[in-house]
Amino acid sequence: MADMRNPDFNIPNVAAAKAPAIRCVDVTLRVKKKIVLDGVSFEIPVGSLAGLLGPNGAGKSSLMRILTGMFPPDGGRAELFCAPAGPERLGVLSFLPDRGQLPPHLGAGEWLRLAAGLYPDWSEARMEELIVKLDVDRGQRIGSMSRGQEARLQLLTCLSRQAPIIILDEPFAGVDMVSRESIAQAVVGELADGERTFLIATHDIREMENLFDRIVLIGEGRMLGCHDVETLRANGRSVESCYRDVFA
């Protein structure tokens, strides 16, 4: 495991560098003989909320796993603040995977104490704020939680770190309406200072329509568009209509 106390894990002075938080250049990935990603290129500016959109099997989760250093691309470059994505960059991002599972035998409070010891950039103050905002019961055993309750605890874990890049893979999958609203509101709160950057893969476009700054459209492993949402609106289009135009 990479040493997260290494100076390489310090949050970079991205404002001075004016570098994109995330950059992919011709990223290609093959699994056995299948091309999963084929020449994917896009940039996500610092402080923005970007949606990674596409149907099931489009390659979204595979791309997120490259960005989070789980495996390298077969071709091209994936960068976080102009440095190659990989295990040595884990300190600049916090990742919520699709279908992630927390230890069911632990209580929420026990899990949070464990997480605080795992992550050097953990913020106790932020954790306390999020416990209230996301309505998490410290005493509840994780194994007894609903899908929505566990999703809120997972997001709390992700956002209690001070990493400048947050990557969320289907944070709304299978959760109730109240939990979806709580998750969306928590994300909005994290964007207030303009220093954190979000990349969110989701099928819940209507839930996030008014929050996206940029959308990246992927289908069958290929780039099908990267759009500034304000430009879309200025041209009389919505994120949902753009998605339907590409994938319908």
C-alpha positions in Angstrom: 0.0 0.0 0.0 1.3 3.5 -0.9 2.4 5.7 2.0 -0.2 8.5 2.2 2.1 10.5 4.5 4.6 10.9 1.7 5.0 14.6 0.6 3.8 13.5 -2.8 0.3 13.3 -1.2 0.2 16.9 -0.3 -2.7 18.8 -1.9 -1.2 20.7 -4.8 -1.5 24.4 -5.3 -3.8 23.9 -8.3 -4.9 27.5 -8.4 -1.4 28.7 -9.0 -0.8 26.0 -11.6 -4.1 26.6 -13.3 -4.1 22.9 -14.3 -7.2 20.8 -14.8 -8.0 18.6 -11.9 -8.6 15.6 -14.2 -7.3 15.1 -17.7 -7.6 12.0 -19.9 -5.7 11.9 -23.2 -6.5 9.0 -25.6 -7.1 6.6 -22.8 -7.4 3.0 -24.0 -8.1 -0.1 -22.0 -8.4 -3.7 -23.1 -9.7 -6.6 -21.0 -8.6 -9.8 -22.6 -9.4 -9.2 -26.2 -12.2 -6.7 -25.7 -11.6 -2.9 -26.0 -13.3 -1.4 -23.0 -12.1 2.2 -23.5 -11.0 3.5 -26.9 -9.2 6.8 -27.1 -11.1 8.7 -24.3 -10.1 12.3 -24.0 -11.5 15.1 -21.8 -10.6 17.6 -19.1 -12.4 18.6 -15.8 -11.5 22.0 -14.4 -10.7 22.6 -10.8 -13.8 23.3 -8.6 -16.4 21.9 -11.0 -18.9 19.1 -10.8 -18.8 16.9 -13.9 -21.2 14.1 -14.8 -19.8 11.0 -16.5 -22.8 9.8 -18.4 -23.6 6.8 -20.5 -25.6 3.5 -20.6 -24.6 0.4 -18.7 -21.5 -1.2 -20.1 -20.2 2.1 -21.5 -16.9 2.0 -19.7 -17.6 4.5 -16.9 -16.6 2.3 -14.0 -13.5 1.1 -15.9 -12.4 4.8 -16.5 -13.0 5.6 -12.8 -10.8 2.7 -11.8 -8.0 4.0 -14.0 -8.3 7.4 -12.4 -8.2 5.9 -8.9 -5.1 3.9 -9.7 -6.7 0.5 -9.5 -5.1 -0.4 -12.9 -3.1 1.5 -15.5 -4.5 2.2 -19.0 -3.1 0.2 -22.0 -2.6 3.4 -23.9 -2.9 7.2 -23.5 -2.6 9.2 -20.2 -4.9 9.7 -17.2 -3.7 12.6 -15.0 -4.7 14.2 -11.7 -3.3 17.7 -11.5 -1.0 17.0 -14.4 0.6 13.9 -12.7 -0.2 10.4 -13.8 -3.0 8.7 -12.0 -1.8 5.7 -9.9 -1.4 4.4 -6.3 1.1 7.3 -5.5 -1.7 9.8 -6.2 -4.3 8.3 -3.8 -3.9 11.2 -1.4 -5.5 13.7 -3.8 -8.7 11.8 -4.3 -11.5 10.2 -2.4 -13.5 7.4 -4.2 -16.9 6.0 -3.6 -17.2 2.8 -5.8 -20.4 1.4 -7.2 -21.8 -1.3 -4.9 -19.2 -0.7 -2.3 -19.9 -2.5 1.0 -18.9 -1.5 4.5 -18.2 -4.1 7.3 -21.7 -5.3 8.3 -20.7 -6.3 11.8 -19.6 -2.8 12.8 -21.7 0.0 14.1 -21.6 3.3 12.1 -19.6 5.0 14.9 -17.1 2.1 15.0 -16.6 2.3 11.3 -16.0 6.0 11.4 -13.4 5.6 14.1 -11.7 3.0 12.0 -11.8 5.2 8.9 -10.4 8.2 10.9 -7.4 6.0 11.6 -7.0 4.9 8.0 -6.9 8.3 6.3 -4.3 10.9 7.3 -6.5 13.7 5.8 -9.6 12.8 7.8 -11.4 15.8 9.3 -13.3 15.2 12.5 -15.0 18.5 12.3 -16.3 17.7 8.8 -17.4 14.3 9.9 -19.5 15.8 12.7 -21.2 18.2 10.3 -22.0 15.4 7.9 -23.4 13.1 10.5 -26.1 15.7 11.1 -26.5 16.7 7.5 -26.8 13.1 6.3 -28.8 11.9 9.3 -26.4 9.0 10.2 -27.1 7.1 13.5 -23.7 6.3 15.0 -25.2 3.5 17.0 -26.8 1.6 14.2 -25.1 -1.6 13.0 -24.2 -1.4 9.3 -25.7 -4.8 8.6 -29.1 -3.5 9.7 -29.1 -0.4 7.5 -31.2 0.1 4.5 -29.5 0.7 1.1 -30.1 4.4 1.5 -28.7 4.6 5.0 -25.6 2.7 4.0 -25.2 5.0 1.0 -25.3 8.1 3.2 -22.7 6.5 5.5 -20.5 5.7 2.5 -20.7 9.3 1.3 -20.0 10.6 4.8 -16.8 8.5 4.8 -15.8 9.9 1.3 -16.5 13.5 2.1 -14.9 13.5 5.6 -11.5 13.4 3.9 -9.9 16.6 2.7 -8.9 15.2 -0.7 -9.4 17.8 -3.5 -10.9 15.3 -6.0 -14.1 13.4 -5.2 -15.1 10.5 -7.6 -18.5 8.9 -7.1 -19.7 5.9 -9.0 -23.5 5.7 -9.0 -24.1 7.2 -5.6 -27.9 7.1 -6.0 -28.2 3.5 -7.1 -31.0 1.8 -5.2 -31.5 4.5 -2.6 -34.8 6.2 -1.6 -35.9 9.7 -2.5 -35.0 11.2 0.9 -31.5 9.7 0.7 -31.0 10.9 -2.8 -31.9 14.5 -1.8 -29.5 14.3 1.2 -26.7 13.1 -1.0 -27.3 15.8 -3.6 -27.4 18.5 -0.9 -24.2 17.2 0.7 -22.4 17.4 -2.7 -23.7 21.0 -3.2 -22.3 21.9 0.2 -18.8 20.6 -0.7 -18.7 22.7 -3.9 -19.3 26.0 -2.0 -15.6 27.0 -1.7 -14.7 26.1 -5.3 -11.7 24.0 -4.3 -13.1 20.5 -4.6 -13.7 18.8 -7.9 -16.4 16.1 -8.4 -16.7 13.5 -11.1 -19.9 11.6 -10.7 -21.1 8.6 -12.8 -24.9 8.4 -12.5 -28.0 7.4 -14.4 -30.1 9.8 -12.3 -29.7 12.7 -14.6 -32.7 14.6 -13.4 -31.4 14.5 -9.8 -28.2 16.2 -10.9 -29.3 18.2 -13.9 -29.0 21.6 -12.2 -25.7 20.8 -10.4 -23.5 19.7 -13.3 -21.0 22.2 -14.7 -19.8 19.8 -17.4 -20.9 16.4 -18.8 -18.8 13.7 -20.4 -20.7 11.3 -22.6 -19.3 7.8 -23.1 -20.8 4.9 -25.2 -19.3 1.5 -25.9 -15.9 2.8 -24.6 -15.7 5.8 -26.9 -16.1 9.5 -26.3 -19.3 10.8 -27.6 -19.2 14.3 -26.3 -17.9 16.7 -23.6 -20.1 19.7 -23.0 -20.1 22.8 -20.8 -23.6 22.8 -19.3 -24.0 26.6 -19.3 -23.3 26.5 -23.1 -25.9 23.8 -23.5 -28.5 25.9 -21.7 -27.6 29.1 -23.6 -28.4 27.1 -26.8 -31.8 26.0 -25.4 -30.7 22.4 -24.4 -30.7 20.5 -21.2 -28.4 17.8 -20.0 -31.3 15.3 -20.4 -32.1 16.4 -23.9 -28.4 16.2 -24.8 -28.2 12.7 -23.4 -31.3 11.6 -25.3 -29.9 13.1 -28.6 -26.7 11.0 -28.2 -28.1 7.7 -26.8 -31.7 7.4 -27.9 
